[in-house]
Amino acid sequence: MLPKKAQFGLTVVAAILIPGLADYALASAGYTTLAGLVWTGGYGFGVIAIWYLWIRPLDLTGPTGIQLTEDGDPDQDSNPPEGDTPSS
């Protein structure tokens, strides 16, 4: 099995190369509408495949542990920056 970076690189190249070559071949043969549909569908499929395989599994969350006040603002005294102590 290929390393993850090689898989990603080949997927990106295939998502760009295959629809581009198919678009060129169909447009050269006079099928411009079909060429546009193939180009759009190919690139769209590539974007969805890359999102599904590599971006969707990422855990894109922010820091946790910040307490909010009742009005939704961060409570300044609950989480002082490192090295600082809350004033009394």
PDB file with one MODEL, atoms N, CA, C and O in Angstrom:
MODEL        1
ATOM      1  N   MET A   1       0.845  -1.181   0.000  1.00  0.00           N
ATOM      2  CA  MET A   1       0.000   0.000   0.000  1.00  0.00           C
ATOM      3  C   MET A   1       0.889   1.243   0.000  1.00  0.00           C
ATOM      4  O   MET A   1       1.950   1.259   0.624  1.00  0.00           O
ATOM      5  N   LEU A   2       0.453   2.259  -0.692  1.00  0.00           N
ATOM      6  CA  LEU A   2       1.202   3.502  -0.798  1.00  0.00           C
ATOM      7  C   LEU A   2       1.106   4.313   0.491  1.00  0.00           C
ATOM      8  O   LEU A   2       0.122   4.213   1.222  1.00  0.00           O
ATOM      9  N   PRO A   3       2.133   5.116   0.764  1.00  0.00           N
ATOM     10  CA  PRO A   3       2.032   6.033   1.911  1.00  0.00           C
ATOM     11  C   PRO A   3       0.895   7.039   1.701  1.00  0.00           C
ATOM     12  O   PRO A   3       0.470   7.287   0.573  1.00  0.00           O
ATOM     13  N   LYS A   4       0.416   7.608   2.803  1.00  0.00           N
ATOM     14  CA  LYS A   4      -0.718   8.548   2.749  1.00  0.00           C
ATOM     15  C   LYS A   4      -0.445   9.746   1.835  1.00  0.00           C
ATOM     16  O   LYS A   4      -1.330  10.176   1.095  1.00  0.00           O
ATOM     17  N   LYS A   5       0.769  10.280   1.886  1.00  0.00           N
ATOM     18  CA  LYS A   5       1.087  11.441   1.047  1.00  0.00           C
ATOM     19  C   LYS A   5       1.049  11.072  -0.427  1.00  0.00           C
ATOM     20  O   LYS A   5       0.596  11.865  -1.254  1.00  0.00           O
ATOM     21  N   ALA A   6       1.522   9.868  -0.766  1.00  0.00           N
ATOM     22  CA  ALA A   6       1.488   9.424  -2.158  1.00  0.00           C
ATOM     23  C   ALA A   6       0.053   9.193  -2.620  1.00  0.00           C
ATOM     24  O   ALA A   6      -0.295   9.527  -3.752  1.00  0.00           O
ATOM     25  N   GLN A   7      -0.782   8.624  -1.750  1.00  0.00           N
ATOM     26  CA  GLN A   7      -2.188   8.427  -2.086  1.00  0.00           C
ATOM     27  C   GLN A   7      -2.869   9.768  -2.348  1.00  0.00           C
ATOM     28  O   GLN A   7      -3.613   9.925  -3.317  1.00  0.00           O
ATOM     29  N   PHE A   8      -2.603  10.722  -1.473  1.00  0.00           N
ATOM     30  CA  PHE A   8      -3.200  12.053  -1.634  1.00  0.00           C
ATOM     31  C   PHE A   8      -2.732  12.695  -2.940  1.00  0.00           C
ATOM     32  O   PHE A   8      -3.534  13.258  -3.685  1.00  0.00           O
ATOM     33  N   GLY A   9      -1.438  12.606  -3.208  1.00  0.00           N
ATOM     34  CA  GLY A   9      -0.898  13.191  -4.430  1.00  0.00           C
ATOM     35  C   GLY A   9      -1.483  12.563  -5.680  1.00  0.00           C
ATOM     36  O   GLY A   9      -1.838  13.271  -6.622  1.00  0.00           O
ATOM     37  N   LEU A  10      -1.587  11.242  -5.700  1.00  0.00           N
ATOM     38  CA  LEU A  10      -2.163  10.568  -6.863  1.00  0.00           C
ATOM     39  C   LEU A  10      -3.644  10.895  -7.033  1.00  0.00           C
ATOM     40  O   LEU A  10      -4.127  11.024  -8.159  1.00  0.00           O
ATOM     41  N   THR A  11      -4.362  11.028  -5.927  1.00  0.00           N
ATOM     42  CA  THR A  11      -5.777  11.378  -5.998  1.00  0.00           C
ATOM     43  C   THR A  11      -5.952  12.780  -6.559  1.00  0.00           C
ATOM     44  O   THR A  11      -6.824  13.012  -7.397  1.00  0.00           O
ATOM     45  N   VAL A  12      -5.132  13.713  -6.103  1.00  0.00           N
ATOM     46  CA  VAL A  12      -5.218  15.087  -6.604  1.00  0.00           C
ATOM     47  C   VAL A  12      -4.881  15.133  -8.091  1.00  0.00           C
ATOM     48  O   VAL A  12      -5.575  15.787  -8.869  1.00  0.00           O
ATOM     49  N   VAL A  13      -3.813  14.438  -8.482  1.00  0.00           N
ATOM     50  CA  VAL A  13      -3.427  14.422  -9.898  1.00  0.00           C
ATOM     51  C   VAL A  13      -4.538  13.796 -10.741  1.00  0.00           C
ATOM     52  O   VAL A  13      -4.878  14.310 -11.807  1.00  0.00           O
ATOM     53  N   ALA A  14      -5.101  12.688 -10.264  1.00  0.00           N
ATOM     54  CA  ALA A  14      -6.180  12.034 -11.011  1.00  0.00           C
ATOM     55  C   ALA A  14      -7.415  12.920 -11.088  1.00  0.00           C
ATOM     56  O   ALA A  14      -8.086  12.962 -12.119  1.00  0.00           O
ATOM     57  N   ALA A  15      -7.721  13.633  -9.995  1.00  0.00           N
ATOM     58  CA  ALA A  15      -8.902  14.498  -9.979  1.00  0.00           C
ATOM     59  C   ALA A  15      -8.735  15.683 -10.918  1.00  0.00           C
ATOM     60  O   ALA A  15      -9.730  16.242 -11.379  1.00  0.00           O
ATOM     61  N   ILE A  16      -7.511  16.075 -11.209  1.00  0.00           N
ATOM     62  CA  ILE A  16      -7.256  17.185 -12.125  1.00  0.00           C
ATOM     63  C   ILE A  16      -7.025  16.682 -13.547  1.00  0.00           C
ATOM     64  O   ILE A  16      -7.569  17.237 -14.502  1.00  0.00           O
ATOM     65  N   LEU A  17      -6.231  15.648 -13.683  1.00  0.00           N
ATOM     66  CA  LEU A  17      -5.799  15.159 -14.990  1.00  0.00           C
ATOM     67  C   LEU A  17      -6.918  14.478 -15.773  1.00  0.00           C
ATOM     68  O   LEU A  17      -7.131  14.798 -16.943  1.00  0.00           O
ATOM     69  N   ILE A  18      -7.622  13.562 -15.159  1.00  0.00           N
ATOM     70  CA  ILE A  18      -8.636  12.787 -15.886  1.00  0.00           C
ATOM     71  C   ILE A  18      -9.773  13.676 -16.402  1.00  0.00           C
ATOM     72  O   ILE A  18     -10.099  13.600 -17.587  1.00  0.00           O
ATOM     73  N   PRO A  19     -10.390  14.517 -15.560  1.00  0.00           N
ATOM     74  CA  PRO A  19     -11.445  15.386 -16.114  1.00  0.00           C
ATOM     75  C   PRO A  19     -10.917  16.372 -17.156  1.00  0.00           C
ATOM     76  O   PRO A  19     -11.613  16.700 -18.116  1.00  0.00           O
ATOM     77  N   GLY A  20      -9.681  16.841 -16.962  1.00  0.00           N
ATOM     78  CA  GLY A  20      -9.109  17.781 -17.931  1.00  0.00           C
ATOM     79  C   GLY A  20      -8.878  17.145 -19.284  1.00  0.00           C
ATOM     80  O   GLY A  20      -9.195  17.738 -20.315  1.00  0.00           O
ATOM     81  N   LEU A  21      -8.323  15.932 -19.291  1.00  0.00           N
ATOM     82  CA  LEU A  21      -8.091  15.230 -20.559  1.00  0.00           C
ATOM     83  C   LEU A  21      -9.402  14.830 -21.225  1.00  0.00           C
ATOM     84  O   LEU A  21      -9.535  14.922 -22.446  1.00  0.00           O
ATOM     85  N   ALA A  22     -10.377  14.384 -20.420  1.00  0.00           N
ATOM     86  CA  ALA A  22     -11.680  14.032 -20.981  1.00  0.00           C
ATOM     87  C   ALA A  22     -12.370  15.261 -21.570  1.00  0.00           C
ATOM     88  O   ALA A  22     -12.988  15.179 -22.632  1.00  0.00           O
ATOM     89  N   ASP A  23     -12.267  16.384 -20.894  1.00  0.00           N
ATOM     90  CA  ASP A  23     -12.844  17.641 -21.383  1.00  0.00           C
ATOM     91  C   ASP A  23     -12.199  18.032 -22.706  1.00  0.00           C
ATOM     92  O   ASP A  23     -12.893  18.406 -23.651  1.00  0.00           O
ATOM     93  N   TYR A  24     -10.886  17.948 -22.777  1.00  0.00           N
ATOM     94  CA  TYR A  24     -10.165  18.310 -24.002  1.00  0.00           C
ATOM     95  C   TYR A  24     -10.569  17.399 -25.162  1.00  0.00           C
ATOM     96  O   TYR A  24     -10.834  17.872 -26.267  1.00  0.00           O
ATOM     97  N   ALA A  25     -10.612  16.088 -24.903  1.00  0.00           N
ATOM     98  CA  ALA A  25     -10.946  15.141 -25.967  1.00  0.00           C
ATOM     99  C   ALA A  25     -12.370  15.358 -26.474  1.00  0.00           C
ATOM    100  O   ALA A  25     -12.607  15.359 -27.682  1.00  0.00           O
ATOM    101  N   LEU A  26     -13.311  15.539 -25.559  1.00  0.00           N
ATOM    102  CA  LEU A  26     -14.702  15.739 -25.973  1.00  0.00           C
ATOM    103  C   LEU A  26     -14.888  17.082 -26.682  1.00  0.00           C
ATOM    104  O   LEU A  26     -15.613  17.165 -27.674  1.00  0.00           O
ATOM    105  N   ALA A  27     -14.239  18.126 -26.179  1.00  0.00           N
ATOM    106  CA  ALA A  27     -14.359  19.436 -26.829  1.00  0.00           C
ATOM    107  C   ALA A  27     -13.724  19.410 -28.222  1.00  0.00           C
ATOM    108  O   ALA A  27     -14.240  20.043 -29.144  1.00  0.00           O
ATOM    109  N   SER A  28     -12.628  18.697 -28.384  1.00  0.00           N
ATOM    110  CA  SER A  28     -11.978  18.582 -29.695  1.00  0.00           C
ATOM    111  C   SER A  28     -12.850  17.816 -30.681  1.00  0.00           C
ATOM    112  O   SER A  28     -12.797  18.066 -31.885  1.00  0.00           O
ATOM    113  N   ALA A  29     -13.651  16.886 -30.176  1.00  0.00           N
ATOM    114  CA  ALA A  29     -14.535  16.106 -31.033  1.00  0.00           C
ATOM    115  C   ALA A  29     -15.843  16.850 -31.327  1.00  0.00           C
ATOM    116  O   ALA A  29     -16.682  16.361 -32.084  1.00  0.00           O
ATOM    117  N   GLY A  30     -16.013  18.035 -30.724  1.00  0.00           N
ATOM    118  CA  GLY A  30     -17.191  18.837 -31.003  1.00  0.00           C
ATOM    119  C   GLY A  30     -18.300  18.703 -29.986  1.00  0.00           C
ATOM    120  O   GLY A  30     -19.371  19.278 -30.181  1.00  0.00           O
ATOM    121  N   TYR A  31     -18.092  17.978 -28.921  1.00  0.00           N
ATOM    122  CA  TYR A  31     -19.104  17.783 -27.886  1.00  0.00           C
ATOM    123  C   TYR A  31     -18.840  18.733 -26.714  1.00  0.00           C
ATOM    124  O   TYR A  31     -18.503  18.297 -25.613  1.00  0.00           O
ATOM    125  N   THR A  32     -18.995  20.019 -26.963  1.00  0.00           N
ATOM    126  CA  THR A  32     -18.620  21.009 -25.946  1.00  0.00           C
ATOM    127  C   THR A  32     -19.516  20.956 -24.708  1.00  0.00           C
ATOM    128  O   THR A  32     -19.027  21.122 -23.590  1.00  0.00           O
ATOM    129  N   THR A  33     -20.807  20.730 -24.888  1.00  0.00           N
ATOM    130  CA  THR A  33     -21.711  20.656 -23.734  1.00  0.00           C
ATOM    131  C   THR A  33     -21.372  19.446 -22.869  1.00  0.00           C
ATOM    132  O   THR A  33     -21.289  19.552 -21.645  1.00  0.00           O
ATOM    133  N   LEU A  34     -21.176  18.298 -23.511  1.00  0.00           N
ATOM    134  CA  LEU A  34     -20.811  17.098 -22.777  1.00  0.00           C
ATOM    135  C   LEU A  34     -19.446  17.272 -22.115  1.00  0.00           C
ATOM    136  O   LEU A  34     -19.230  16.805 -20.997  1.00  0.00           O
ATOM    137  N   ALA A  35     -18.532  17.938 -22.802  1.00  0.00           N
ATOM    138  CA  ALA A  35     -17.202  18.192 -22.230  1.00  0.00           C
ATOM    139  C   ALA A  35     -17.316  19.021 -20.956  1.00  0.00           C
ATOM    140  O   ALA A  35     -16.627  18.749 -19.973  1.00  0.00           O
ATOM    141  N   GLY A  36     -18.170  20.017 -20.969  1.00  0.00           N
ATOM    142  CA  GLY A  36     -18.376  20.845 -19.776  1.00  0.00           C
ATOM    143  C   GLY A  36     -18.978  20.055 -18.626  1.00  0.00           C
ATOM    144  O   GLY A  36     -18.598  20.239 -17.470  1.00  0.00           O
ATOM    145  N   LEU A  37     -19.917  19.178 -18.946  1.00  0.00           N
ATOM    146  CA  LEU A  37     -20.518  18.344 -17.911  1.00  0.00           C
ATOM    147  C   LEU A  37     -19.500  17.365 -17.325  1.00  0.00           C
ATOM    148  O   LEU A  37     -19.459  17.164 -16.111  1.00  0.00           O
ATOM    149  N   VAL A  38     -18.689  16.762 -18.174  1.00  0.00           N
ATOM    150  CA  VAL A  38     -17.667  15.829 -17.705  1.00  0.00           C
ATOM    151  C   VAL A  38     -16.643  16.563 -16.844  1.00  0.00           C
ATOM    152  O   VAL A  38     -16.227  16.052 -15.804  1.00  0.00           O
ATOM    153  N   TRP A  39     -16.237  17.751 -17.269  1.00  0.00           N
ATOM    154  CA  TRP A  39     -15.262  18.539 -16.510  1.00  0.00           C
ATOM    155  C   TRP A  39     -15.823  18.892 -15.131  1.00  0.00           C
ATOM    156  O   TRP A  39     -15.150  18.716 -14.115  1.00  0.00           O
ATOM    157  N   THR A  40     -17.068  19.393 -15.106  1.00  0.00           N
ATOM    158  CA  THR A  40     -17.689  19.783 -13.842  1.00  0.00           C
ATOM    159  C   THR A  40     -17.877  18.579 -12.923  1.00  0.00           C
ATOM    160  O   THR A  40     -17.557  18.639 -11.736  1.00  0.00           O
ATOM    161  N   GLY A  41     -18.393  17.497 -13.475  1.00  0.00           N
ATOM    162  CA  GLY A  41     -18.609  16.296 -12.668  1.00  0.00           C
ATOM    163  C   GLY A  41     -17.307  15.701 -12.154  1.00  0.00           C
ATOM    164  O   GLY A  41     -17.238  15.261 -11.007  1.00  0.00           O
ATOM    165  N   GLY A  42     -16.282  15.684 -12.985  1.00  0.00           N
ATOM    166  CA  GLY A  42     -14.993  15.126 -12.573  1.00  0.00           C
ATOM    167  C   GLY A  42     -14.341  15.929 -11.471  1.00  0.00           C
ATOM    168  O   GLY A  42     -13.879  15.364 -10.480  1.00  0.00           O
ATOM    169  N   TYR A  43     -14.297  17.237 -11.629  1.00  0.00           N
ATOM    170  CA  TYR A  43     -13.712  18.075 -10.585  1.00  0.00           C
ATOM    171  C   TYR A  43     -14.553  18.037  -9.314  1.00  0.00           C
ATOM    172  O   TYR A  43     -14.012  18.007  -8.209  1.00  0.00           O
ATOM    173  N   GLY A  44     -15.867  18.039  -9.469  1.00  0.00           N
ATOM    174  CA  GLY A  44     -16.741  17.955  -8.297  1.00  0.00           C
ATOM    175  C   GLY A  44     -16.535  16.656  -7.538  1.00  0.00           C
ATOM    176  O   GLY A  44     -16.463  16.658  -6.309  1.00  0.00           O
ATOM    177  N   PHE A  45     -16.439  15.543  -8.264  1.00  0.00           N
ATOM    178  CA  PHE A  45     -16.184  14.260  -7.624  1.00  0.00           C
ATOM    179  C   PHE A  45     -14.829  14.274  -6.920  1.00  0.00           C
ATOM    180  O   PHE A  45     -14.698  13.738  -5.820  1.00  0.00           O
ATOM    181  N   GLY A  46     -13.819  14.883  -7.547  1.00  0.00           N
ATOM    182  CA  GLY A  46     -12.496  14.960  -6.926  1.00  0.00           C
ATOM    183  C   GLY A  46     -12.515  15.752  -5.630  1.00  0.00           C
ATOM    184  O   GLY A  46     -11.896  15.352  -4.644  1.00  0.00           O
ATOM    185  N   VAL A  47     -13.216  16.861  -5.628  1.00  0.00           N
ATOM    186  CA  VAL A  47     -13.313  17.687  -4.421  1.00  0.00           C
ATOM    187  C   VAL A  47     -14.031  16.930  -3.309  1.00  0.00           C
ATOM    188  O   VAL A  47     -13.603  16.954  -2.155  1.00  0.00           O
ATOM    189  N   ILE A  48     -15.115  16.264  -3.657  1.00  0.00           N
ATOM    190  CA  ILE A  48     -15.867  15.498  -2.654  1.00  0.00           C
ATOM    191  C   ILE A  48     -15.031  14.335  -2.133  1.00  0.00           C
ATOM    192  O   ILE A  48     -15.041  14.064  -0.932  1.00  0.00           O
ATOM    193  N   ALA A  49     -14.310  13.643  -3.011  1.00  0.00           N
ATOM    194  CA  ALA A  49     -13.478  12.515  -2.585  1.00  0.00           C
ATOM    195  C   ALA A  49     -12.364  12.978  -1.647  1.00  0.00           C
ATOM    196  O   ALA A  49     -12.101  12.337  -0.629  1.00  0.00           O
ATOM    197  N   ILE A  50     -11.714  14.081  -1.985  1.00  0.00           N
ATOM    198  CA  ILE A  50     -10.638  14.600  -1.127  1.00  0.00           C
ATOM    199  C   ILE A  50     -11.213  15.043   0.216  1.00  0.00           C
ATOM    200  O   ILE A  50     -10.614  14.779   1.259  1.00  0.00           O
ATOM    201  N   TRP A  51     -12.356  15.708   0.204  1.00  0.00           N
ATOM    202  CA  TRP A  51     -12.979  16.102   1.476  1.00  0.00           C
ATOM    203  C   TRP A  51     -13.316  14.875   2.306  1.00  0.00           C
ATOM    204  O   TRP A  51     -13.019  14.831   3.500  1.00  0.00           O
ATOM    205  N   TYR A  52     -13.936  13.874   1.680  1.00  0.00           N
ATOM    206  CA  TYR A  52     -14.404  12.706   2.412  1.00  0.00           C
ATOM    207  C   TYR A  52     -13.247  11.885   2.984  1.00  0.00           C
ATOM    208  O   TYR A  52     -13.331  11.395   4.110  1.00  0.00           O
ATOM    209  N   LEU A  53     -12.180  11.734   2.218  1.00  0.00           N
ATOM    210  CA  LEU A  53     -11.079  10.865   2.648  1.00  0.00           C
ATOM    211  C   LEU A  53     -10.086  11.554   3.583  1.00  0.00           C
ATOM    212  O   LEU A  53      -9.543  10.906   4.478  1.00  0.00           O
ATOM    213  N   TRP A  54      -9.835  12.854   3.396  1.00  0.00           N
ATOM    214  CA  TRP A  54      -8.760  13.487   4.154  1.00  0.00           C
ATOM    215  C   TRP A  54      -9.191  14.641   5.051  1.00  0.00           C
ATOM    216  O   TRP A  54      -8.603  14.836   6.115  1.00  0.00           O
ATOM    217  N   ILE A  55     -10.180  15.394   4.661  1.00  0.00           N
ATOM    218  CA  ILE A  55     -10.551  16.569   5.455  1.00  0.00           C
ATOM    219  C   ILE A  55     -11.604  16.224   6.506  1.00  0.00           C
ATOM    220  O   ILE A  55     -11.493  16.660   7.651  1.00  0.00           O
ATOM    221  N   ARG A  56     -12.623  15.447   6.136  1.00  0.00           N
ATOM    222  CA  ARG A  56     -13.701  15.099   7.055  1.00  0.00           C
ATOM    223  C   ARG A  56     -13.204  14.408   8.323  1.00  0.00           C
ATOM    224  O   ARG A  56     -13.713  14.720   9.400  1.00  0.00           O
ATOM    225  N   PRO A  57     -12.234  13.484   8.260  1.00  0.00           N
ATOM    226  CA  PRO A  57     -11.797  12.816   9.489  1.00  0.00           C
ATOM    227  C   PRO A  57     -11.008  13.703  10.458  1.00  0.00           C
ATOM    228  O   PRO A  57     -10.800  13.311  11.606  1.00  0.00           O
ATOM    229  N   LEU A  58     -10.565  14.889  10.024  1.00  0.00           N
ATOM    230  CA  LEU A  58      -9.791  15.746  10.911  1.00  0.00           C
ATOM    231  C   LEU A  58     -10.660  16.243  12.063  1.00  0.00           C
ATOM    232  O   LEU A  58     -11.837  16.554  11.877  1.00  0.00           O
ATOM    233  N   ASP A  59     -10.072  16.314  13.243  1.00  0.00           N
ATOM    234  CA  ASP A  59     -10.776  16.816  14.417  1.00  0.00           C
ATOM    235  C   ASP A  59     -10.494  18.306  14.528  1.00  0.00           C
ATOM    236  O   ASP A  59      -9.515  18.717  15.151  1.00  0.00           O
ATOM    237  N   LEU A  60     -11.347  19.103  13.928  1.00  0.00           N
ATOM    238  CA  LEU A  60     -11.148  20.551  13.883  1.00  0.00           C
ATOM    239  C   LEU A  60     -11.960  21.226  14.989  1.00  0.00           C
ATOM    240  O   LEU A  60     -12.983  21.857  14.724  1.00  0.00           O
ATOM    241  N   THR A  61     -11.499  21.087  16.213  1.00  0.00           N
ATOM    242  CA  THR A  61     -12.185  21.716  17.330  1.00  0.00           C
ATOM    243  C   THR A  61     -11.250  22.725  17.982  1.00  0.00           C
ATOM    244  O   THR A  61     -10.027  22.603  17.918  1.00  0.00           O
ATOM    245  N   GLY A  62     -11.835  23.683  18.582  1.00  0.00           N
ATOM    246  CA  GLY A  62     -11.057  24.697  19.283  1.00  0.00           C
ATOM    247  C   GLY A  62     -10.712  24.247  20.686  1.00  0.00           C
ATOM    248  O   GLY A  62     -11.020  23.122  21.082  1.00  0.00           O
ATOM    249  N   PRO A  63     -10.073  25.126  21.436  1.00  0.00           N
ATOM    250  CA  PRO A  63      -9.722  24.772  22.808  1.00  0.00           C
ATOM    251  C   PRO A  63     -10.979  24.616  23.658  1.00  0.00           C
ATOM    252  O   PRO A  63     -12.002  25.255  23.414  1.00  0.00           O
ATOM    253  N   THR A  64     -10.873  23.763  24.649  1.00  0.00           N
ATOM    254  CA  THR A  64     -12.011  23.544  25.540  1.00  0.00           C
ATOM    255  C   THR A  64     -11.673  24.063  26.928  1.00  0.00           C
ATOM    256  O   THR A  64     -10.523  24.402  27.207  1.00  0.00           O
ATOM    257  N   GLY A  65     -12.643  24.122  27.768  1.00  0.00           N
ATOM    258  CA  GLY A  65     -12.414  24.518  29.146  1.00  0.00           C
ATOM    259  C   GLY A  65     -12.680  25.984  29.412  1.00  0.00           C
ATOM    260  O   GLY A  65     -12.511  26.427  30.548  1.00  0.00           O
ATOM    261  N   ILE A  66     -13.085  26.753  28.427  1.00  0.00           N
ATOM    262  CA  ILE A  66     -13.404  28.160  28.657  1.00  0.00           C
ATOM    263  C   ILE A  66     -14.831  28.238  29.158  1.00  0.00           C
ATOM    264  O   ILE A  66     -15.762  27.786  28.492  1.00  0.00           O
ATOM    265  N   GLN A  67     -14.994  28.806  30.323  1.00  0.00           N
ATOM    266  CA  GLN A  67     -16.325  28.926  30.898  1.00  0.00           C
ATOM    267  C   GLN A  67     -16.950  30.227  30.432  1.00  0.00           C
ATOM    268  O   GLN A  67     -16.287  31.264  30.379  1.00  0.00           O
ATOM    269  N   LEU A  68     -18.221  30.165  30.098  1.00  0.00           N
ATOM    270  CA  LEU A  68     -18.932  31.341  29.632  1.00  0.00           C
ATOM    271  C   LEU A  68     -19.858  31.848  30.729  1.00  0.00           C
ATOM    272  O   LEU A  68     -20.376  31.077  31.537  1.00  0.00           O
ATOM    273  N   THR A  69     -20.051  33.154  30.737  1.00  0.00           N
ATOM    274  CA  THR A  69     -21.006  33.746  31.672  1.00  0.00           C
ATOM    275  C   THR A  69     -22.412  33.518  31.124  1.00  0.00           C
ATOM    276  O   THR A  69     -22.579  32.948  30.046  1.00  0.00           O
ATOM    277  N   GLU A  70     -23.412  33.963  31.864  1.00  0.00           N
ATOM    278  CA  GLU A  70     -24.793  33.738  31.448  1.00  0.00           C
ATOM    279  C   GLU A  70     -25.123  34.431  30.125  1.00  0.00           C
ATOM    280  O   GLU A  70     -25.969  33.950  29.371  1.00  0.00           O
ATOM    281  N   ASP A  71     -24.459  35.561  29.835  1.00  0.00           N
ATOM    282  CA  ASP A  71     -24.740  36.251  28.580  1.00  0.00           C
ATOM    283  C   ASP A  71     -23.876  35.751  27.419  1.00  0.00           C
ATOM    284  O   ASP A  71     -23.931  36.327  26.333  1.00  0.00           O
ATOM    285  N   GLY A  72     -23.078  34.694  27.618  1.00  0.00           N
ATOM    286  CA  GLY A  72     -22.318  34.079  26.535  1.00  0.00           C
ATOM    287  C   GLY A  72     -20.906  34.589  26.376  1.00  0.00           C
ATOM    288  O   GLY A  72     -20.178  34.111  25.506  1.00  0.00           O
ATOM    289  N   ASP A  73     -20.490  35.560  27.202  1.00  0.00           N
ATOM    290  CA  ASP A  73     -19.128  36.077  27.122  1.00  0.00           C
ATOM    291  C   ASP A  73     -18.187  35.208  27.952  1.00  0.00           C
ATOM    292  O   ASP A  73     -18.604  34.620  28.949  1.00  0.00           O
ATOM    293  N   PRO A  74     -16.921  35.125  27.546  1.00  0.00           N
ATOM    294  CA  PRO A  74     -15.970  34.356  28.356  1.00  0.00           C
ATOM    295  C   PRO A  74     -15.815  34.967  29.743  1.00  0.00           C
ATOM    296  O   PRO A  74     -15.759  36.188  29.890  1.00  0.00           O
ATOM    297  N   ASP A  75     -15.748  34.120  30.745  1.00  0.00           N
ATOM    298  CA  ASP A  75     -15.544  34.567  32.121  1.00  0.00           C
ATOM    299  C   ASP A  75     -14.056  34.845  32.285  1.00  0.00           C
ATOM    300  O   ASP A  75     -13.248  33.916  32.286  1.00  0.00           O
ATOM    301  N   GLN A  76     -13.689  36.105  32.422  1.00  0.00           N
ATOM    302  CA  GLN A  76     -12.284  36.499  32.452  1.00  0.00           C
ATOM    303  C   GLN A  76     -11.528  35.946  33.653  1.00  0.00           C
ATOM    304  O   GLN A  76     -10.323  35.707  33.562  1.00  0.00           O
ATOM    305  N   ASP A  77     -12.212  35.737  34.780  1.00  0.00           N
ATOM    306  CA  ASP A  77     -11.527  35.285  35.985  1.00  0.00           C
ATOM    307  C   ASP A  77     -11.372  33.768  36.056  1.00  0.00           C
ATOM    308  O   ASP A  77     -10.563  33.277  36.842  1.00  0.00           O
ATOM    309  N   SER A  78     -12.122  33.017  35.259  1.00  0.00           N
ATOM    310  CA  SER A  78     -12.096  31.563  35.403  1.00  0.00           C
ATOM    311  C   SER A  78     -10.871  30.933  34.747  1.00  0.00           C
ATOM    312  O   SER A  78     -10.430  29.874  35.193  1.00  0.00           O
ATOM    313  N   ASN A  79     -10.316  31.531  33.724  1.00  0.00           N
ATOM    314  CA  ASN A  79      -9.176  30.945  33.011  1.00  0.00           C
ATOM    315  C   ASN A  79      -8.095  32.005  32.764  1.00  0.00           C
ATOM    316  O   ASN A  79      -7.973  32.503  31.645  1.00  0.00           O
ATOM    317  N   PRO A  80      -7.320  32.352  33.778  1.00  0.00           N
ATOM    318  CA  PRO A  80      -6.280  33.372  33.545  1.00  0.00           C
ATOM    319  C   PRO A  80      -5.174  32.804  32.666  1.00  0.00           C
ATOM    320  O   PRO A  80      -4.946  31.594  32.671  1.00  0.00           O
ATOM    321  N   PRO A  81      -4.473  33.669  31.900  1.00  0.00           N
ATOM    322  CA  PRO A  81      -3.356  33.193  31.091  1.00  0.00           C
ATOM    323  C   PRO A  81      -2.288  32.549  31.976  1.00  0.00           C
ATOM    324  O   PRO A  81      -2.207  32.839  33.170  1.00  0.00           O
ATOM    325  N   GLU A  82      -1.484  31.689  31.395  1.00  0.00           N
ATOM    326  CA  GLU A  82      -0.441  31.017  32.154  1.00  0.00           C
ATOM    327  C   GLU A  82       0.503  32.047  32.760  1.00  0.00           C
ATOM    328  O   GLU A  82       0.880  33.021  32.107  1.00  0.00           O
ATOM    329  N   GLY A  83       0.876  31.822  34.005  1.00  0.00           N
ATOM    330  CA  GLY A  83       1.796  32.722  34.688  1.00  0.00           C
ATOM    331  C   GLY A  83       1.111  33.842  35.422  1.00  0.00           C
ATOM    332  O   GLY A  83       1.704  34.460  36.306  1.00  0.00           O
ATOM    333  N   ASP A  84      -0.148  34.118  35.067  1.00  0.00           N
ATOM    334  CA  ASP A  84      -0.893  35.177  35.759  1.00  0.00           C
ATOM    335  C   ASP A  84      -1.742  34.556  36.847  1.00  0.00           C
ATOM    336  O   ASP A  84      -2.181  33.411  36.735  1.00  0.00           O
ATOM    337  N   THR A  85      -1.961  35.298  37.869  1.00  0.00           N
ATOM    338  CA  THR A  85      -2.857  34.834  38.928  1.00  0.00           C
ATOM    339  C   THR A  85      -4.038  35.770  38.966  1.00  0.00           C
ATOM    340  O   THR A  85      -3.880  36.968  38.729  1.00  0.00           O
ATOM    341  N   PRO A  86      -5.227  35.255  39.259  1.00  0.00           N
ATOM    342  CA  PRO A  86      -6.386  36.139  39.316  1.00  0.00           C
ATOM    343  C   PRO A  86      -6.259  37.133  40.457  1.00  0.00           C
ATOM    344  O   PRO A  86      -5.776  36.804  41.541  1.00  0.00           O
ATOM    345  N   SER A  87      -6.699  38.349  40.192  1.00  0.00           N
ATOM    346  CA  SER A  87      -6.617  39.376  41.240  1.00  0.00           C
ATOM    347  C   SER A  87      -7.791  39.209  42.181  1.00  0.00           C
ATOM    348  O   SER A  87      -8.873  38.779  41.780  1.00  0.00           O
ATOM    349  N   SER A  88      -7.565  39.556  43.442  1.00  0.00           N
ATOM    350  CA  SER A  88      -8.614  39.405  44.458  1.00  0.00           C
ATOM    351  C   SER A  88      -9.353  40.690  44.649  1.00  0.00           C
ATOM    352  O   SER A  88     -10.273  40.758  45.464  1.00  0.00           O
TER     353      SER A  88
ENDMDL
END
